[in-house]
Amino acid sequence: MKLVLAPMEGLTDPIMRDVLTHVGSFDWCVTEFIRVTDSLLPDHVYYGYCPELKNQGKTAAGTPVHVQFLGNNPDMLAANAAKVVELGAPAIDMNFGCPAKTVNRHRGGSVLLDEPEVVYQLVKAVRDAVPRHIPVSAKMRLGYMDRNFTMENAHAIEDAGASWVTVHARTKADGYTPPAFWDLLHPIRENLKINVIANGEIWNNADAKQCQFESGCQDLMIGRGAVTTPDLTQCIRQNTDQALITWNELLNLQIRFINGPSKTEIGMVGRYKQWLGMMSKHYPEAKQLWDLVKRVKKLDEIVAVLKQNQHH
């Protein structure tokens, strides 16, 4: 069973990847999407999205980081993929799942699921551009506004030479609203020769087992669930819904997160509070901590509060 950390824009950035792979047992993680339009991006853009390129394409914990692209220009996607592989990317992933309006308006992300032949061209262009030993994969949803082309898109990705496909079990129109339709992944799993990884609404071990049962997929990509419950992958591997990490250990992780590189203090305060808000869904201690820090605007003051809450 492979467990993968999902790419989530504005959430699973390099600092979050560092923290979650430090505690979780992921087989690999995927960067936030890098948008490609009509030019070859400069190196600093790649190092910004994926500083792990300077560490043989792995997080500090040793987890490989696959670089994800989004765009609709086959030549430029190919050129950028070839370049980032030269910089050390261990694998390339293509985004056909992003539901954001601005992205879709510019014919990127999930809107392309209405054009399976374009999906094929884009994956094939990237596959042809990078060395054979570098895996190329794609992430898709069940469709854009409907599910008319689910199988066509899955076959297009396979026929273009992808090593596997990850399917978020909802359409763009479904957004992130529950439920995820895990059972609709079953026909994809049955009809493809390449591996299919299931994604969507996996919040705990029971969800993981149910998703595997309904979808027929062994391998799972986990997004918000992994951010909300950082030891989720360990729980799934050990088949338990009992916490495997103490709140004290989680406080250490939060301090590690806050000490990560950030462009601005206000940005990092916002990111930290976003994460704490998500964790408060699962941990009563996070809810109490939220009340203590919600008005604090300085990072060192937040760290002081965290340290005060640690049990020695």
N, C-alpha and C positions, 0 to 999 in steps of 0.2 A: 504493500500500500504506500503510495506516494502522497504526501501532504505538501501543498504549495501555498505560499503567501501571495495573495492577490495584489495586483496593482490597483491602487485607489488614489486618484488625483487629490493632492492636498492632504493626504493622510499617510500613506506608506512611502514617505520620503526616506532618504538615506538614514536619518536619525531613528525613525521608527523601525526601519529594517534592522538596524544595529541592535536595538533593544529587544525586538521580538525574536530575532534569531539567537540572541544571547540566552533567552529562557526557553523558547520553543524548539521543537525538533522538526524543522522544515527541510524538505529535500532540495528546494530552491525557492527563490522569490523573484518577482518581476518588477521592474522599475515602473514609475508613473509613465504615461505615454509621452514620447518625444514626437512633437508634430513636425512632419516634413512637408514642405510646400514645393518650392521651385529652386532650391539651392542646396549645396553641400554645407552642412553645418560645421562651424569651427569647433576645434577640440574642446574648448572651455565649456561649451554647451553640454557635451557628453559627460565631462567630468563633474559638471554641476548636477546633472540627473543621476549619474552613476559614479561617484567618487571611488567606488569599489574597483573600478577599472585599474586603479593604481595599486590594488591589492590582489592581482591575478583574477579579478572579476568575482571576488568573494567578500562577504561581510567579515568583520573582525572575528566572528564565531566560526568562520569557514564555510558559510552557506553560499553556494553560487547565486549570482544575480543575473538574470536574463534581461536583455535590453528590449524594451517595447517601443515599436513605432506606430504612428497613426498618420495616414495620408492617402492620397489617391493618384499620385504621380509615380508610375512604375519605375521609370528611369531614376528618379531622385531617391525613391525608397531603396532601390538596389544599390546606388552609389553610397548612400549613408550607411546602409547595412554593412557593406564591404569595409567601409572606413572604421566603423565602431568595432568590428571583429579584429581589425588590425590593432586597435587600441586595447584589445584584450577581452572583449565580450565573449562569454562562453556559449551563448545561444541568442537567437533573435525571436521575438514574439510580435505578432501583428495584431493590432486592435481593430476588431469589427464589432465591438460591444458598447463603446461609449455612448450614453444616451444624451449627452449635453447638447442643447439647442445650437449653440454657436458652432460646435464641431460639426454637427449634422448639416447645418446650413452651408458649410463649406465642403460638403461631400466627404466627410470623414466619419469614422466610427460606425455606429449601427445603421445609418441611412444606406450604407453600401450593401446591406443585406437584401435590398430590393434588386440588386444587380449582381447575381452570382457569377456572371462571366467576368465582371470587373474584379471581384474577390479572387477568382482564379488567376487573373493576370497579375495582380499585385503580389500574391503569395509566390507565384512562379518566378516573377522578376527577382524577388529577394532570394529565393532558393537557388536560382541560377548564378547569383552574384557572390554568394559566400561559399567557402570551402566545404566539401562534402561532410567533413567530420563535425561541422557546426550545425546543431539542430535548428530548424526553423519551425515555429509553431504558430497557431493563431487562436485568438479568443473571439467567440461570437455569442450572440444571443439567439433565441429561437426565431427571431425575426425583427423587423422594424415595427410597423403598425399591426402586422398580423403574422401568421405562421405559414404563409403560402410557400415560402422558399426554404424552409428549414433543411430538408434533405439535400436540396440543390446546393446550398451553401456548404454543408458539411462535405459533400462529395467534391465540390470545387476545391476546397482546402486540401483534401486528401489527394486529388488528382494533380494538384499543383506541386506535390512533393513534400508537404508538411510532415513532420515526424509525429505530431499529435495535434489534437484540437481540444480546447477547453470550452465548454458550453455553459453559459449562464442561463439557468432554466426559466427565463422570462423573455418577453419581447421588450423592445424599447418602450412601447406604449404602457407596458406593465411597470416600468421604472424599477423602483426598489420596494414596491408594495408587496407584502406577503399575500398569498403563498408563492413559493417557487415550485414550478411544475416538474419535479424530478422525474416523474413517470414518462414525460415526453422525451427524456434523453434516451430511454430504452431502445426505441427504434434506431436512433443514431448509432448507439453502441453496437446494435445487432448488425447494422448494414455496412459499417466501416471496418477496414482492415487495420487502420492505425488506432492508436489508443485514444480514448475519449475521457477527459477529466471533467468531473461534475462540479458546478459552482452555483451558489445562491442559497441564502437562509440557513447556513450551517452554524448554529449558535452554541451547540453543546454536543457531547458524545452521542446522545440519543438521536439527535438530528443527523449526525454523520452516518450512523448505522442505518437509519431509515432512508437516507439519500442513497446509500450504496445499494440497499435492498430494492428501492423503486426504480433506480436508474440503470442498475446492472453495472455501474462504473465502480471500480475499486478505488481509483485515485480521486482526490478531492482538492479543489482550490478553495481556500478560506480567506475571507476578507474581514468584514466588520467584526465577526465573531472572534477572530484572533486578536483584534485590537481591544475589544471589550474584555476578553478573558485570555490574558497572555499565555497561560499554560494549557490552552485548549488542545494543541497538537499532542502534548504529553498525555492528556486525558483520553484522547481518541486512541492513541497507541496502546495505552494500558487498559482501555475499555472501562473507564470509570467516569462518573460525573462528580466525584469528590475532588476538591481543590488539591492540587499537588504542589502548590507554591504558597508560602505564608504571606500574610499582608506585609510583614517586615521586609521580605525579599522584594515584594512589589514596590515598596517605598524606595528601596535601593535602585530599582529599575527606573522609577520616576526621576530620581536624582540624576541617574546616568543620562536619561533623555534630556533633562533641562541643561545639563552640562555639554550637550552636543553642540556642534557648530551651528550658529544661526545668524542670519543677516541683521536682524534687529531684535532688540529686547522685547518690544511690544508684540512682534510676530511670534516669538517663542512663547511668551506668556499666553497668547491666544491659542497656539497649538497645544500647549500643555493642558489648558482648561478644556479644550475640545476633547482631548483624550480622557481626562479625569471625568468629564461628563458622561462619556461612553462607558467607562468602567463602573460608574455609579449605578448602571443598570444591573450589574452583577454583584458588586461588593458593597455591603452596607457601610463599610469603613470609607469607601470612596465618596459616598454621599455625605458623610459627616465632614470629610476633608474639604469637599466642595464648599460647604458653608463657611469654612475657615478661610479659604483662599479666593472666593469669588470676587472680592473687591480689591485684592492685592494686585499691584501693577509692576512690582519689582521682582526679578528672578531670585535675588539673594534672600529676599523676605519669604518667598515661597519655599525655597530650600530650607530655611530656618524652621518653618512650620512643619515641613516633612520630617526633619530631624527630631523635632520635639515629639512627634507622634511615633517615633521608633521605640520599640521595647528593647532594652539592652539586657 
